[in-house]
Amino acid sequence: MAETNKVGTVIQAVREEKGLSQEVVSGLAGIGRTHLSAIERGVRKPTLETFFKIAEALDMPASELMKRIENAHK
C-alpha cells in the first residue's frame, strides 16, 4: 500500500472508530471537508501542520496517530 494511502486509510479508520463525520473532523481541524476526503482517499498528502490539526480533531496525540500509520498493514 502506498504511504499516502496508508495515512488516509488510518485517519479514516480512527475517525470512524470515534463515530465522527468528515464534516465534524474537518471543522475541528480547520480544513475543508473535501480536503479531508482527499487525504483519506490518498489523493492528497497532509502537511505536517495539517496532520497535527487532524490528530487534535480526533482527540489523539499526533504520535499515537503516527504509530497507527506505521503499524498499519505490516
CHARMM internal coordinates of N, CA and C (Angstrom, degrees):
IC EDIT
DIST 1 N 1 CA 1.4541
DIST 1 CA 1 C 1.5196
ANGL 1 N 1 CA 1 C 109.11
DIST 1 C 2 N 1.3003
ANGL 1 CA 1 C 2 N 116.19
DIHE 1 N 1 CA 1 C 2 N 135.39
DIST 2 N 2 CA 1.4666
ANGL 1 C 2 N 2 CA 120.46
DIHE 1 CA 1 C 2 N 2 CA 179.46
DIST 2 CA 2 C 1.5230
ANGL 2 N 2 CA 2 C 109.81
DIHE 1 C 2 N 2 CA 2 C -65.34
DIST 2 C 3 N 1.3254
ANGL 2 CA 2 C 3 N 115.44
DIHE 2 N 2 CA 2 C 3 N 145.96
DIST 3 N 3 CA 1.4617
ANGL 2 C 3 N 3 CA 120.37
DIHE 2 CA 2 C 3 N 3 CA -178.13
DIST 3 CA 3 C 1.5226
ANGL 3 N 3 CA 3 C 112.28
DIHE 2 C 3 N 3 CA 3 C -57.47
DIST 3 C 4 N 1.3257
ANGL 3 CA 3 C 4 N 117.71
DIHE 3 N 3 CA 3 C 4 N -42.11
DIST 4 N 4 CA 1.4642
ANGL 3 C 4 N 4 CA 120.81
DIHE 3 CA 3 C 4 N 4 CA -179.87
DIST 4 CA 4 C 1.5182
ANGL 4 N 4 CA 4 C 110.35
DIHE 3 C 4 N 4 CA 4 C -59.88
DIST 4 C 5 N 1.3107
ANGL 4 CA 4 C 5 N 116.12
DIHE 4 N 4 CA 4 C 5 N -43.39
DIST 5 N 5 CA 1.4583
ANGL 4 C 5 N 5 CA 120.30
DIHE 4 CA 4 C 5 N 5 CA -179.44
DIST 5 CA 5 C 1.5211
ANGL 5 N 5 CA 5 C 110.87
DIHE 4 C 5 N 5 CA 5 C -68.81
DIST 5 C 6 N 1.3328
ANGL 5 CA 5 C 6 N 117.92
DIHE 5 N 5 CA 5 C 6 N -35.68
DIST 6 N 6 CA 1.4549
ANGL 5 C 6 N 6 CA 121.58
DIHE 5 CA 5 C 6 N 6 CA 179.00
DIST 6 CA 6 C 1.5271
ANGL 6 N 6 CA 6 C 110.34
DIHE 5 C 6 N 6 CA 6 C -62.59
DIST 6 C 7 N 1.3237
ANGL 6 CA 6 C 7 N 116.69
DIHE 6 N 6 CA 6 C 7 N -43.58
DIST 7 N 7 CA 1.4644
ANGL 6 C 7 N 7 CA 121.46
DIHE 6 CA 6 C 7 N 7 CA 178.70
DIST 7 CA 7 C 1.5218
ANGL 7 N 7 CA 7 C 109.41
DIHE 6 C 7 N 7 CA 7 C -57.91
DIST 7 C 8 N 1.3186
ANGL 7 CA 7 C 8 N 116.28
DIHE 7 N 7 CA 7 C 8 N -51.14
DIST 8 N 8 CA 1.4577
ANGL 7 C 8 N 8 CA 120.62
DIHE 7 CA 7 C 8 N 8 CA -178.58
DIST 8 CA 8 C 1.5097
ANGL 8 N 8 CA 8 C 113.46
DIHE 7 C 8 N 8 CA 8 C -63.97
DIST 8 C 9 N 1.3219
ANGL 8 CA 8 C 9 N 116.36
DIHE 8 N 8 CA 8 C 9 N -40.50
DIST 9 N 9 CA 1.4604
ANGL 8 C 9 N 9 CA 120.95
DIHE 8 CA 8 C 9 N 9 CA -179.99
DIST 9 CA 9 C 1.5218
ANGL 9 N 9 CA 9 C 111.04
DIHE 8 C 9 N 9 CA 9 C -61.92
DIST 9 C 10 N 1.3281
ANGL 9 CA 9 C 10 N 116.94
DIHE 9 N 9 CA 9 C 10 N -42.78
DIST 10 N 10 CA 1.4699
ANGL 9 C 10 N 10 CA 120.79
DIHE 9 CA 9 C 10 N 10 CA 179.94
DIST 10 CA 10 C 1.5252
ANGL 10 N 10 CA 10 C 110.42
DIHE 9 C 10 N 10 CA 10 C -68.75
DIST 10 C 11 N 1.3245
ANGL 10 CA 10 C 11 N 117.14
DIHE 10 N 10 CA 10 C 11 N -43.22
DIST 11 N 11 CA 1.4701
ANGL 10 C 11 N 11 CA 119.65
DIHE 10 CA 10 C 11 N 11 CA 178.06
DIST 11 CA 11 C 1.5246
ANGL 11 N 11 CA 11 C 109.85
DIHE 10 C 11 N 11 CA 11 C -58.68
DIST 11 C 12 N 1.3150
ANGL 11 CA 11 C 12 N 116.59
DIHE 11 N 11 CA 11 C 12 N -45.31
DIST 12 N 12 CA 1.4628
ANGL 11 C 12 N 12 CA 120.48
DIHE 11 CA 11 C 12 N 12 CA 179.35
DIST 12 CA 12 C 1.5318
ANGL 12 N 12 CA 12 C 110.86
DIHE 11 C 12 N 12 CA 12 C -62.55
DIST 12 C 13 N 1.3280
ANGL 12 CA 12 C 13 N 117.38
DIHE 12 N 12 CA 12 C 13 N -43.42
DIST 13 N 13 CA 1.4623
ANGL 12 C 13 N 13 CA 120.99
DIHE 12 CA 12 C 13 N 13 CA -178.90
DIST 13 CA 13 C 1.5285
ANGL 13 N 13 CA 13 C 111.18
DIHE 12 C 13 N 13 CA 13 C -62.27
DIST 13 C 14 N 1.3204
ANGL 13 CA 13 C 14 N 116.60
DIHE 13 N 13 CA 13 C 14 N -43.84
DIST 14 N 14 CA 1.4715
ANGL 13 C 14 N 14 CA 120.38
DIHE 13 CA 13 C 14 N 14 CA 179.50
DIST 14 CA 14 C 1.5319
ANGL 14 N 14 CA 14 C 109.60
DIHE 13 C 14 N 14 CA 14 C -64.45
DIST 14 C 15 N 1.3214
ANGL 14 CA 14 C 15 N 115.97
DIHE 14 N 14 CA 14 C 15 N -44.20
DIST 15 N 15 CA 1.4699
ANGL 14 C 15 N 15 CA 120.31
DIHE 14 CA 14 C 15 N 15 CA 179.46
DIST 15 CA 15 C 1.5256
ANGL 15 N 15 CA 15 C 110.04
DIHE 14 C 15 N 15 CA 15 C -58.33
DIST 15 C 16 N 1.3298
ANGL 15 CA 15 C 16 N 116.70
DIHE 15 N 15 CA 15 C 16 N -44.94
DIST 16 N 16 CA 1.4590
ANGL 15 C 16 N 16 CA 120.68
DIHE 15 CA 15 C 16 N 16 CA -179.15
DIST 16 CA 16 C 1.5266
ANGL 16 N 16 CA 16 C 111.60
DIHE 15 C 16 N 16 CA 16 C -69.43
DIST 16 C 17 N 1.3500
ANGL 16 CA 16 C 17 N 117.75
DIHE 16 N 16 CA 16 C 17 N -37.73
DIST 17 N 17 CA 1.4673
ANGL 16 C 17 N 17 CA 121.23
DIHE 16 CA 16 C 17 N 17 CA 175.93
DIST 17 CA 17 C 1.5258
ANGL 17 N 17 CA 17 C 111.07
DIHE 16 C 17 N 17 CA 17 C -56.92
DIST 17 C 18 N 1.3185
ANGL 17 CA 17 C 18 N 115.28
DIHE 17 N 17 CA 17 C 18 N -37.25
DIST 18 N 18 CA 1.4640
ANGL 17 C 18 N 18 CA 120.93
DIHE 17 CA 17 C 18 N 18 CA -177.92
DIST 18 CA 18 C 1.5232
ANGL 18 N 18 CA 18 C 112.59
DIHE 17 C 18 N 18 CA 18 C -86.79
DIST 18 C 19 N 1.3387
ANGL 18 CA 18 C 19 N 116.38
DIHE 18 N 18 CA 18 C 19 N -0.84
DIST 19 N 19 CA 1.4515
ANGL 18 C 19 N 19 CA 120.98
DIHE 18 CA 18 C 19 N 19 CA 177.15
DIST 19 CA 19 C 1.5185
ANGL 19 N 19 CA 19 C 113.83
DIHE 18 C 19 N 19 CA 19 C 69.32
DIST 19 C 20 N 1.3209
ANGL 19 CA 19 C 20 N 116.43
DIHE 19 N 19 CA 19 C 20 N 30.56
DIST 20 N 20 CA 1.4578
ANGL 19 C 20 N 20 CA 121.56
DIHE 19 CA 19 C 20 N 20 CA -177.76
DIST 20 CA 20 C 1.5204
ANGL 20 N 20 CA 20 C 111.09
DIHE 19 C 20 N 20 CA 20 C -104.47
DIST 20 C 21 N 1.3131
ANGL 20 CA 20 C 21 N 116.03
DIHE 20 N 20 CA 20 C 21 N 143.88
DIST 21 N 21 CA 1.4635
ANGL 20 C 21 N 21 CA 121.07
DIHE 20 CA 20 C 21 N 21 CA 176.58
DIST 21 CA 21 C 1.5281
ANGL 21 N 21 CA 21 C 109.96
DIHE 20 C 21 N 21 CA 21 C -85.38
DIST 21 C 22 N 1.3151
ANGL 21 CA 21 C 22 N 115.10
DIHE 21 N 21 CA 21 C 22 N 163.25
DIST 22 N 22 CA 1.4674
ANGL 21 C 22 N 22 CA 119.46
DIHE 21 CA 21 C 22 N 22 CA 174.44
DIST 22 CA 22 C 1.5188
ANGL 22 N 22 CA 22 C 110.41
DIHE 21 C 22 N 22 CA 22 C -60.41
DIST 22 C 23 N 1.3182
ANGL 22 CA 22 C 23 N 116.94
DIHE 22 N 22 CA 22 C 23 N -36.65
DIST 23 N 23 CA 1.4589
ANGL 22 C 23 N 23 CA 120.86
DIHE 22 CA 22 C 23 N 23 CA -179.78
DIST 23 CA 23 C 1.5218
ANGL 23 N 23 CA 23 C 111.32
DIHE 22 C 23 N 23 CA 23 C -61.18
DIST 23 C 24 N 1.3269
ANGL 23 CA 23 C 24 N 116.74
DIHE 23 N 23 CA 23 C 24 N -44.23
DIST 24 N 24 CA 1.4612
ANGL 23 C 24 N 24 CA 121.11
DIHE 23 CA 23 C 24 N 24 CA -178.78
DIST 24 CA 24 C 1.5290
ANGL 24 N 24 CA 24 C 110.49
DIHE 23 C 24 N 24 CA 24 C -66.54
DIST 24 C 25 N 1.3226
ANGL 24 CA 24 C 25 N 116.71
DIHE 24 N 24 CA 24 C 25 N -50.07
DIST 25 N 25 CA 1.4663
ANGL 24 C 25 N 25 CA 120.21
DIHE 24 CA 24 C 25 N 25 CA -177.44
DIST 25 CA 25 C 1.5214
ANGL 25 N 25 CA 25 C 111.36
DIHE 24 C 25 N 25 CA 25 C -64.13
DIST 25 C 26 N 1.3169
ANGL 25 CA 25 C 26 N 116.72
DIHE 25 N 25 CA 25 C 26 N -43.90
DIST 26 N 26 CA 1.4656
ANGL 25 C 26 N 26 CA 118.92
DIHE 25 CA 25 C 26 N 26 CA -179.85
DIST 26 CA 26 C 1.5242
ANGL 26 N 26 CA 26 C 110.41
DIHE 25 C 26 N 26 CA 26 C -64.73
DIST 26 C 27 N 1.3143
ANGL 26 CA 26 C 27 N 117.66
DIHE 26 N 26 CA 26 C 27 N -38.03
DIST 27 N 27 CA 1.4603
ANGL 26 C 27 N 27 CA 121.05
DIHE 26 CA 26 C 27 N 27 CA 177.58
DIST 27 CA 27 C 1.5166
ANGL 27 N 27 CA 27 C 111.73
DIHE 26 C 27 N 27 CA 27 C -63.37
DIST 27 C 28 N 1.3304
ANGL 27 CA 27 C 28 N 116.49
DIHE 27 N 27 CA 27 C 28 N -45.86
DIST 28 N 28 CA 1.4665
ANGL 27 C 28 N 28 CA 120.68
DIHE 27 CA 27 C 28 N 28 CA 178.73
DIST 28 CA 28 C 1.5254
ANGL 28 N 28 CA 28 C 111.90
DIHE 27 C 28 N 28 CA 28 C -65.06
DIST 28 C 29 N 1.3280
ANGL 28 CA 28 C 29 N 115.61
DIHE 28 N 28 CA 28 C 29 N -32.89
DIST 29 N 29 CA 1.4669
ANGL 28 C 29 N 29 CA 120.46
DIHE 28 CA 28 C 29 N 29 CA -178.69
DIST 29 CA 29 C 1.5293
ANGL 29 N 29 CA 29 C 112.43
DIHE 28 C 29 N 29 CA 29 C -84.26
DIST 29 C 30 N 1.3219
ANGL 29 CA 29 C 30 N 116.86
DIHE 29 N 29 CA 29 C 30 N -12.98
DIST 30 N 30 CA 1.4522
ANGL 29 C 30 N 30 CA 119.93
DIHE 29 CA 29 C 30 N 30 CA -179.43
DIST 30 CA 30 C 1.5228
ANGL 30 N 30 CA 30 C 113.86
DIHE 29 C 30 N 30 CA 30 C 73.84
DIST 30 C 31 N 1.3379
ANGL 30 CA 30 C 31 N 115.35
DIHE 30 N 30 CA 30 C 31 N 30.31
DIST 31 N 31 CA 1.4698
ANGL 30 C 31 N 31 CA 120.23
DIHE 30 CA 30 C 31 N 31 CA 176.26
DIST 31 CA 31 C 1.5217
ANGL 31 N 31 CA 31 C 108.18
DIHE 30 C 31 N 31 CA 31 C -124.96
DIST 31 C 32 N 1.3075
ANGL 31 CA 31 C 32 N 117.12
DIHE 31 N 31 CA 31 C 32 N 164.81
DIST 32 N 32 CA 1.4566
ANGL 31 C 32 N 32 CA 120.56
DIHE 31 CA 31 C 32 N 32 CA 178.85
DIST 32 CA 32 C 1.5236
ANGL 32 N 32 CA 32 C 111.65
DIHE 31 C 32 N 32 CA 32 C -73.82
DIST 32 C 33 N 1.3463
ANGL 32 CA 32 C 33 N 115.51
DIHE 32 N 32 CA 32 C 33 N 150.00
DIST 33 N 33 CA 1.4604
ANGL 32 C 33 N 33 CA 119.58
DIHE 32 CA 32 C 33 N 33 CA 178.76
DIST 33 CA 33 C 1.5219
ANGL 33 N 33 CA 33 C 111.11
DIHE 32 C 33 N 33 CA 33 C -61.79
DIST 33 C 34 N 1.3258
ANGL 33 CA 33 C 34 N 117.04
DIHE 33 N 33 CA 33 C 34 N -37.37
DIST 34 N 34 CA 1.4628
ANGL 33 C 34 N 34 CA 119.60
DIHE 33 CA 33 C 34 N 34 CA 179.72
DIST 34 CA 34 C 1.5314
ANGL 34 N 34 CA 34 C 110.78
DIHE 33 C 34 N 34 CA 34 C -67.31
DIST 34 C 35 N 1.3297
ANGL 34 CA 34 C 35 N 117.17
DIHE 34 N 34 CA 34 C 35 N -31.90
DIST 35 N 35 CA 1.4671
ANGL 34 C 35 N 35 CA 120.94
DIHE 34 CA 34 C 35 N 35 CA 176.15
DIST 35 CA 35 C 1.5256
ANGL 35 N 35 CA 35 C 109.65
DIHE 34 C 35 N 35 CA 35 C -65.91
DIST 35 C 36 N 1.3394
ANGL 35 CA 35 C 36 N 116.84
DIHE 35 N 35 CA 35 C 36 N -46.78
DIST 36 N 36 CA 1.4621
ANGL 35 C 36 N 36 CA 120.44
DIHE 35 CA 35 C 36 N 36 CA 178.26
DIST 36 CA 36 C 1.5271
ANGL 36 N 36 CA 36 C 110.07
DIHE 35 C 36 N 36 CA 36 C -61.56
DIST 36 C 37 N 1.3073
ANGL 36 CA 36 C 37 N 117.00
DIHE 36 N 36 CA 36 C 37 N -42.35
DIST 37 N 37 CA 1.4612
ANGL 36 C 37 N 37 CA 120.73
DIHE 36 CA 36 C 37 N 37 CA 179.00
DIST 37 CA 37 C 1.5293
ANGL 37 N 37 CA 37 C 110.67
DIHE 36 C 37 N 37 CA 37 C -59.86
DIST 37 C 38 N 1.3242
ANGL 37 CA 37 C 38 N 116.36
DIHE 37 N 37 CA 37 C 38 N -43.01
DIST 38 N 38 CA 1.4704
ANGL 37 C 38 N 38 CA 120.60
DIHE 37 CA 37 C 38 N 38 CA 179.50
DIST 38 CA 38 C 1.5255
ANGL 38 N 38 CA 38 C 111.11
DIHE 37 C 38 N 38 CA 38 C -64.30
DIST 38 C 39 N 1.3361
ANGL 38 CA 38 C 39 N 117.11
DIHE 38 N 38 CA 38 C 39 N -37.36
DIST 39 N 39 CA 1.4680
ANGL 38 C 39 N 39 CA 120.87
DIHE 38 CA 38 C 39 N 39 CA 176.85
DIST 39 CA 39 C 1.5226
ANGL 39 N 39 CA 39 C 109.66
DIHE 38 C 39 N 39 CA 39 C -64.84
DIST 39 C 40 N 1.3283
ANGL 39 CA 39 C 40 N 116.40
DIHE 39 N 39 CA 39 C 40 N -46.78
DIST 40 N 40 CA 1.4692
ANGL 39 C 40 N 40 CA 120.75
DIHE 39 CA 39 C 40 N 40 CA -179.13
DIST 40 CA 40 C 1.5254
ANGL 40 N 40 CA 40 C 111.85
DIHE 39 C 40 N 40 CA 40 C -61.98
DIST 40 C 41 N 1.3082
ANGL 40 CA 40 C 41 N 117.19
DIHE 40 N 40 CA 40 C 41 N -33.80
DIST 41 N 41 CA 1.4718
ANGL 40 C 41 N 41 CA 120.77
DIHE 40 CA 40 C 41 N 41 CA -179.77
DIST 41 CA 41 C 1.5204
ANGL 41 N 41 CA 41 C 112.20
DIHE 40 C 41 N 41 CA 41 C -84.38
DIST 41 C 42 N 1.3250
ANGL 41 CA 41 C 42 N 117.96
DIHE 41 N 41 CA 41 C 42 N -5.68
DIST 42 N 42 CA 1.4562
ANGL 41 C 42 N 42 CA 120.76
DIHE 41 CA 41 C 42 N 42 CA 179.19
DIST 42 CA 42 C 1.5131
ANGL 42 N 42 CA 42 C 113.64
DIHE 41 C 42 N 42 CA 42 C 82.94
DIST 42 C 43 N 1.3382
ANGL 42 CA 42 C 43 N 117.26
DIHE 42 N 42 CA 42 C 43 N 11.26
DIST 43 N 43 CA 1.4528
ANGL 42 C 43 N 43 CA 121.73
DIHE 42 CA 42 C 43 N 43 CA -179.42
DIST 43 CA 43 C 1.5295
ANGL 43 N 43 CA 43 C 110.41
DIHE 42 C 43 N 43 CA 43 C -79.88
DIST 43 C 44 N 1.3271
ANGL 43 CA 43 C 44 N 115.85
DIHE 43 N 43 CA 43 C 44 N -33.89
DIST 44 N 44 CA 1.4668
ANGL 43 C 44 N 44 CA 121.30
DIHE 43 CA 43 C 44 N 44 CA 179.34
DIST 44 CA 44 C 1.5203
ANGL 44 N 44 CA 44 C 109.83
DIHE 43 C 44 N 44 CA 44 C -123.47
DIST 44 C 45 N 1.3124
ANGL 44 CA 44 C 45 N 115.28
DIHE 44 N 44 CA 44 C 45 N 152.22
DIST 45 N 45 CA 1.4663
ANGL 44 C 45 N 45 CA 121.70
DIHE 44 CA 44 C 45 N 45 CA 175.78
DIST 45 CA 45 C 1.5253
ANGL 45 N 45 CA 45 C 108.02
DIHE 44 C 45 N 45 CA 45 C -101.97
DIST 45 C 46 N 1.3267
ANGL 45 CA 45 C 46 N 117.61
DIHE 45 N 45 CA 45 C 46 N 133.47
DIST 46 N 46 CA 1.4586
ANGL 45 C 46 N 46 CA 118.11
DIHE 45 CA 45 C 46 N 46 CA 177.55
DIST 46 CA 46 C 1.5320
ANGL 46 N 46 CA 46 C 110.59
DIHE 45 C 46 N 46 CA 46 C -75.35
DIST 46 C 47 N 1.3202
ANGL 46 CA 46 C 47 N 116.24
DIHE 46 N 46 CA 46 C 47 N 141.41
DIST 47 N 47 CA 1.4608
ANGL 46 C 47 N 47 CA 119.06
DIHE 46 CA 46 C 47 N 47 CA 170.66
DIST 47 CA 47 C 1.5175
ANGL 47 N 47 CA 47 C 107.25
DIHE 46 C 47 N 47 CA 47 C -69.36
DIST 47 C 48 N 1.3065
ANGL 47 CA 47 C 48 N 117.07
DIHE 47 N 47 CA 47 C 48 N 167.15
DIST 48 N 48 CA 1.4565
ANGL 47 C 48 N 48 CA 120.56
DIHE 47 CA 47 C 48 N 48 CA 178.12
DIST 48 CA 48 C 1.5228
ANGL 48 N 48 CA 48 C 110.14
DIHE 47 C 48 N 48 CA 48 C -60.17
DIST 48 C 49 N 1.3272
ANGL 48 CA 48 C 49 N 116.38
DIHE 48 N 48 CA 48 C 49 N -41.85
DIST 49 N 49 CA 1.4704
ANGL 48 C 49 N 49 CA 120.63
DIHE 48 CA 48 C 49 N 49 CA 179.08
DIST 49 CA 49 C 1.5304
ANGL 49 N 49 CA 49 C 110.41
DIHE 48 C 49 N 49 CA 49 C -60.95
DIST 49 C 50 N 1.3203
ANGL 49 CA 49 C 50 N 116.93
DIHE 49 N 49 CA 49 C 50 N -44.80
DIST 50 N 50 CA 1.4635
ANGL 49 C 50 N 50 CA 120.95
DIHE 49 CA 49 C 50 N 50 CA 179.58
DIST 50 CA 50 C 1.5184
ANGL 50 N 50 CA 50 C 110.65
DIHE 49 C 50 N 50 CA 50 C -65.70
DIST 50 C 51 N 1.3307
ANGL 50 CA 50 C 51 N 117.41
DIHE 50 N 50 CA 50 C 51 N -39.12
DIST 51 N 51 CA 1.4647
ANGL 50 C 51 N 51 CA 121.52
DIHE 50 CA 50 C 51 N 51 CA 177.82
DIST 51 CA 51 C 1.5279
ANGL 51 N 51 CA 51 C 110.32
DIHE 50 C 51 N 51 CA 51 C -57.92
DIST 51 C 52 N 1.3394
ANGL 51 CA 51 C 52 N 116.92
DIHE 51 N 51 CA 51 C 52 N -46.04
DIST 52 N 52 CA 1.4620
ANGL 51 C 52 N 52 CA 121.21
DIHE 51 CA 51 C 52 N 52 CA 179.29
DIST 52 CA 52 C 1.5287
ANGL 52 N 52 CA 52 C 110.88
DIHE 51 C 52 N 52 CA 52 C -64.36
DIST 52 C 53 N 1.3298
ANGL 52 CA 52 C 53 N 117.80
DIHE 52 N 52 CA 52 C 53 N -39.43
DIST 53 N 53 CA 1.4610
ANGL 52 C 53 N 53 CA 121.41
DIHE 52 CA 52 C 53 N 53 CA 178.74
DIST 53 CA 53 C 1.5258
ANGL 53 N 53 CA 53 C 111.15
DIHE 52 C 53 N 53 CA 53 C -65.01
DIST 53 C 54 N 1.3255
ANGL 53 CA 53 C 54 N 116.74
DIHE 53 N 53 CA 53 C 54 N -40.79
DIST 54 N 54 CA 1.4645
ANGL 53 C 54 N 54 CA 120.47
DIHE 53 CA 53 C 54 N 54 CA 178.45
DIST 54 CA 54 C 1.5248
ANGL 54 N 54 CA 54 C 110.26
DIHE 53 C 54 N 54 CA 54 C -65.51
DIST 54 C 55 N 1.3202
ANGL 54 CA 54 C 55 N 116.77
DIHE 54 N 54 CA 54 C 55 N -44.37
DIST 55 N 55 CA 1.4667
ANGL 54 C 55 N 55 CA 120.14
DIHE 54 CA 54 C 55 N 55 CA 178.29
DIST 55 CA 55 C 1.5266
ANGL 55 N 55 CA 55 C 110.45
DIHE 54 C 55 N 55 CA 55 C -58.55
DIST 55 C 56 N 1.3181
ANGL 55 CA 55 C 56 N 116.94
DIHE 55 N 55 CA 55 C 56 N -44.58
DIST 56 N 56 CA 1.4676
ANGL 55 C 56 N 56 CA 120.69
DIHE 55 CA 55 C 56 N 56 CA 179.04
DIST 56 CA 56 C 1.5258
ANGL 56 N 56 CA 56 C 110.22
DIHE 55 C 56 N 56 CA 56 C -63.11
DIST 56 C 57 N 1.3259
ANGL 56 CA 56 C 57 N 116.97
DIHE 56 N 56 CA 56 C 57 N -41.87
DIST 57 N 57 CA 1.4612
ANGL 56 C 57 N 57 CA 121.03
DIHE 56 CA 56 C 57 N 57 CA 178.91
DIST 57 CA 57 C 1.5308
ANGL 57 N 57 CA 57 C 111.09
DIHE 56 C 57 N 57 CA 57 C -62.90
DIST 57 C 58 N 1.3219
ANGL 57 CA 57 C 58 N 116.27
DIHE 57 N 57 CA 57 C 58 N -30.34
DIST 58 N 58 CA 1.4679
ANGL 57 C 58 N 58 CA 121.54
DIHE 57 CA 57 C 58 N 58 CA 177.71
DIST 58 CA 58 C 1.5282
ANGL 58 N 58 CA 58 C 111.98
DIHE 57 C 58 N 58 CA 58 C -85.65
DIST 58 C 59 N 1.3367
ANGL 58 CA 58 C 59 N 116.44
DIHE 58 N 58 CA 58 C 59 N 2.48
DIST 59 N 59 CA 1.4652
ANGL 58 C 59 N 59 CA 123.06
DIHE 58 CA 58 C 59 N 59 CA -179.68
DIST 59 CA 59 C 1.5317
ANGL 59 N 59 CA 59 C 110.73
DIHE 58 C 59 N 59 CA 59 C 56.59
DIST 59 C 60 N 1.3295
ANGL 59 CA 59 C 60 N 113.75
DIHE 59 N 59 CA 59 C 60 N 48.65
DIST 60 N 60 CA 1.4538
ANGL 59 C 60 N 60 CA 121.00
DIHE 59 CA 59 C 60 N 60 CA -176.51
DIST 60 CA 60 C 1.5185
ANGL 60 N 60 CA 60 C 108.62
DIHE 59 C 60 N 60 CA 60 C -142.07
DIST 60 C 61 N 1.3327
ANGL 60 CA 60 C 61 N 118.05
DIHE 60 N 60 CA 60 C 61 N 137.66
DIST 61 N 61 CA 1.4628
ANGL 60 C 61 N 61 CA 118.41
DIHE 60 CA 60 C 61 N 61 CA 174.73
DIST 61 CA 61 C 1.5318
ANGL 61 N 61 CA 61 C 109.91
DIHE 60 C 61 N 61 CA 61 C -60.73
DIST 61 C 62 N 1.3108
ANGL 61 CA 61 C 62 N 116.43
DIHE 61 N 61 CA 61 C 62 N 141.87
DIST 62 N 62 CA 1.4616
ANGL 61 C 62 N 62 CA 120.68
DIHE 61 CA 61 C 62 N 62 CA 179.38
DIST 62 CA 62 C 1.5225
ANGL 62 N 62 CA 62 C 110.72
DIHE 61 C 62 N 62 CA 62 C -57.47
DIST 62 C 63 N 1.3285
ANGL 62 CA 62 C 63 N 116.71
DIHE 62 N 62 CA 62 C 63 N -33.79
DIST 63 N 63 CA 1.4688
ANGL 62 C 63 N 63 CA 120.17
DIHE 62 CA 62 C 63 N 63 CA 179.85
DIST 63 CA 63 C 1.5289
ANGL 63 N 63 CA 63 C 111.24
DIHE 62 C 63 N 63 CA 63 C -64.61
DIST 63 C 64 N 1.3197
ANGL 63 CA 63 C 64 N 117.35
DIHE 63 N 63 CA 63 C 64 N -37.12
DIST 64 N 64 CA 1.4666
ANGL 63 C 64 N 64 CA 120.94
DIHE 63 CA 63 C 64 N 64 CA 178.36
DIST 64 CA 64 C 1.5214
ANGL 64 N 64 CA 64 C 110.67
DIHE 63 C 64 N 64 CA 64 C -69.19
DIST 64 C 65 N 1.3181
ANGL 64 CA 64 C 65 N 116.27
DIHE 64 N 64 CA 64 C 65 N -41.11
DIST 65 N 65 CA 1.4678
ANGL 64 C 65 N 65 CA 119.79
DIHE 64 CA 64 C 65 N 65 CA 177.36
DIST 65 CA 65 C 1.5270
ANGL 65 N 65 CA 65 C 109.90
DIHE 64 C 65 N 65 CA 65 C -62.41
DIST 65 C 66 N 1.3160
ANGL 65 CA 65 C 66 N 116.57
DIHE 65 N 65 CA 65 C 66 N -41.48
DIST 66 N 66 CA 1.4685
ANGL 65 C 66 N 66 CA 120.54
DIHE 65 CA 65 C 66 N 66 CA 178.42
DIST 66 CA 66 C 1.5308
ANGL 66 N 66 CA 66 C 110.82
DIHE 65 C 66 N 66 CA 66 C -64.35
DIST 66 C 67 N 1.3290
ANGL 66 CA 66 C 67 N 117.74
DIHE 66 N 66 CA 66 C 67 N -40.15
DIST 67 N 67 CA 1.4694
ANGL 66 C 67 N 67 CA 120.66
DIHE 66 CA 66 C 67 N 67 CA 177.55
DIST 67 CA 67 C 1.5184
ANGL 67 N 67 CA 67 C 110.63
DIHE 66 C 67 N 67 CA 67 C -59.29
DIST 67 C 68 N 1.3194
ANGL 67 CA 67 C 68 N 115.93
DIHE 67 N 67 CA 67 C 68 N -42.75
DIST 68 N 68 CA 1.4696
ANGL 67 C 68 N 68 CA 119.17
DIHE 67 CA 67 C 68 N 68 CA 179.39
DIST 68 CA 68 C 1.5251
ANGL 68 N 68 CA 68 C 110.92
DIHE 67 C 68 N 68 CA 68 C -63.66
DIST 68 C 69 N 1.3146
ANGL 68 CA 68 C 69 N 116.10
DIHE 68 N 68 CA 68 C 69 N -39.33
DIST 69 N 69 CA 1.4699
ANGL 68 C 69 N 69 CA 119.99
DIHE 68 CA 68 C 69 N 69 CA 178.29
DIST 69 CA 69 C 1.5248
ANGL 69 N 69 CA 69 C 110.43
DIHE 68 C 69 N 69 CA 69 C -65.34
DIST 69 C 70 N 1.3399
ANGL 69 CA 69 C 70 N 116.15
DIHE 69 N 69 CA 69 C 70 N -43.12
DIST 70 N 70 CA 1.4728
ANGL 69 C 70 N 70 CA 120.06
DIHE 69 CA 69 C 70 N 70 CA 179.37
DIST 70 CA 70 C 1.5103
ANGL 70 N 70 CA 70 C 111.78
DIHE 69 C 70 N 70 CA 70 C -62.91
DIST 70 C 71 N 1.3370
ANGL 70 CA 70 C 71 N 117.03
DIHE 70 N 70 CA 70 C 71 N -35.29
DIST 71 N 71 CA 1.4566
ANGL 70 C 71 N 71 CA 121.53
DIHE 70 CA 70 C 71 N 71 CA -176.36
DIST 71 CA 71 C 1.5118
ANGL 71 N 71 CA 71 C 113.35
DIHE 70 C 71 N 71 CA 71 C -88.58
DIST 71 C 72 N 1.3055
ANGL 71 CA 71 C 72 N 118.00
DIHE 71 N 71 CA 71 C 72 N -8.13
DIST 72 N 72 CA 1.4703
ANGL 71 C 72 N 72 CA 121.21
DIHE 71 CA 71 C 72 N 72 CA -177.00
DIST 72 CA 72 C 1.5231
ANGL 72 N 72 CA 72 C 110.19
DIHE 71 C 72 N 72 CA 72 C -68.02
DIST 72 C 73 N 1.3008
ANGL 72 CA 72 C 73 N 113.36
DIHE 72 N 72 CA 72 C 73 N 132.81
DIST 73 N 73 CA 1.4706
ANGL 72 C 73 N 73 CA 120.78
DIHE 72 CA 72 C 73 N 73 CA 172.40
DIST 73 CA 73 C 1.5274
ANGL 73 N 73 CA 73 C 113.23
DIHE 72 C 73 N 73 CA 73 C 56.23
DIST 73 C 74 N 1.3159
ANGL 73 CA 73 C 74 N 116.68
DIHE 73 N 73 CA 73 C 74 N 39.39
DIST 74 N 74 CA 1.4897
ANGL 73 C 74 N 74 CA 119.13
DIHE 73 CA 73 C 74 N 74 CA 177.00
DIST 74 CA 74 C 1.4948
ANGL 74 N 74 CA 74 C 109.13
DIHE 73 C 74 N 74 CA 74 C -78.73
END
COOR INIT
IC SEED 1 N 1 CA 1 C
IC BUILD
